[in-house]
């Protein structure tokens, strides 16, 4: 990718100037209930770097959205405690997109054009990442994001996007698929039930595993898709229970997984293997389903016990600041900050000028960054080139069980009754 041609194209698409007023910024932050106002009439201060972010702090994705917010804020505090970026303090400008794709695009337009953003970080959820990344691309901004893992993110032709996690959604369960297919034929699950939210990330995680198992001869006996706002899972749970599938996989976010599991428990359906994306890593998960977590699996790009030096520093800082260990959402947000900061420090700029943004993008295309989730590098479309871990509840604690060389506990199969 040529720096000259890229900056020229981005410069041509960029709207004229970055404008804003203290009054506009004060109104926005007050309306959102968020701290941080402009210290100058141009929406920023020469001694600070403003990072614009839109997050789903209300609506369907608010639970993980708030986790990402906590990770971003912790990273900013740590950065400022350690000298800032390029010797300047970092200020986050966070808007609430209300889990709405149209709103998130408007937010990034506002952050770039009115709030004086020097850099932008991505939102949570593939549904919000795609429209947000398009705005960032139109303005020539680097776009590092913590939660857009579905394949459709990487097939839009974005030249500015980098996913700050180890693997894309379709590959999240690769290690579990390998373990299942390596089982002796008499022990391997023969039937599987799948239920996924109508969401690119949730479906991607589930279907990546489904397709690998089906190709290897596992019979898919239930394959249901449900709307994101579904709360009543009695019908889907009945289908799964009636199928008596050997294993159940939920392509889930958080509350839908909780509701689905509770419905399955009520029907006394007892699979040999149960896996749900995202939800089991949430600190409230066990209490939300009334216990019965033993043996439940989930992919994750992060564990607080990871041996990377960056992670140990992150865990210590976050735990001291908040009183609890970070989870995956917080880690991916912190990683977004790490990745962007690495490019900023290497290139020596952090401003909305197309030439600066183009240099940041080009640097990340050619380099590996050490992060709390391990070393990250990316292909030409922004896909990370690593692998997710597999976690499982073992003796009441969620532990890494795959791969073997980083396992904290042995893989439990068949799953105990919940």
Number of C-alpha atoms within 10 A of each C-alpha: 11 10 15 11 11 20 19 16 14 21 17 14 13 20 13 9 12 19 14 21 18 18 12 16 25 17 13 18 17 13 11 13 11 14 11 14 21 22 15 12 15 17 24 22 16 11 12 17 23 26 23 23 25 29 28 27 23 15 14 17 21 18 17 24 26 18 22 28 24 20 26 25 19 22 24 21 19 19 18 16 10 11 12 18 20 17 13 17 20 21 22 22 23 25 24 23 24 19 23 17 19 13 19 28 22 15 24 29 18 20 27 26 19 20 28 28 25 21 24 27 26 30 31 27 26 23 21 25 27 24 19 28 31 20 19 26 20 18 24 28 31 29 28 29 30 27 27 28 30 26 17 15 25 21 10 12 14 19 22 25 29 32 28 33 33 26 24 28 26 22 23 26 28 20 19 22 18 13 14 15 16 11 11 9 10 7 11 17 21 17 19 25 24 25 25 28 22 17 19 21 28 26 23 23 28 26 24 18 22 24 14 16 21 15 9 11 11 18 17 19 17 20 16 16 15 15 11 17 12 13 14 12 18 16 11 20 22 16 17 25 21 12 16 18 24 20 21 23 24 28 27 27 24 20 19 23 26 22 19 23 24 20 21 21 18 11 15 12 20 19 22 18 21 23 26 28 27 22 24 26 24 16 14 11 17 20 11 14 18 13 11 17 25 20 26 21 31 26 28 24 24 26 22 18 13 16 13 16 12 16 23 15 12 24 21 14 18 22 12 11 13 11 9 12 17 23 20 23 28 26 32 27 29 29 31 26 26 21 22 24 19 20 22 23 14 13 16 13 18 23 17 22 19 22 19 20 29 25 23 26 26 19 16 25 20 11 12 14 18 17 24 27 25 20 15 24 23 22 12 16 18 25 23 20 14 17 19 24 23 24 30 29 24 22 11 13 14 23 20 27 23 21 17 12 7 13 15 17 18 13 22 17 11 16 21 16 14 19
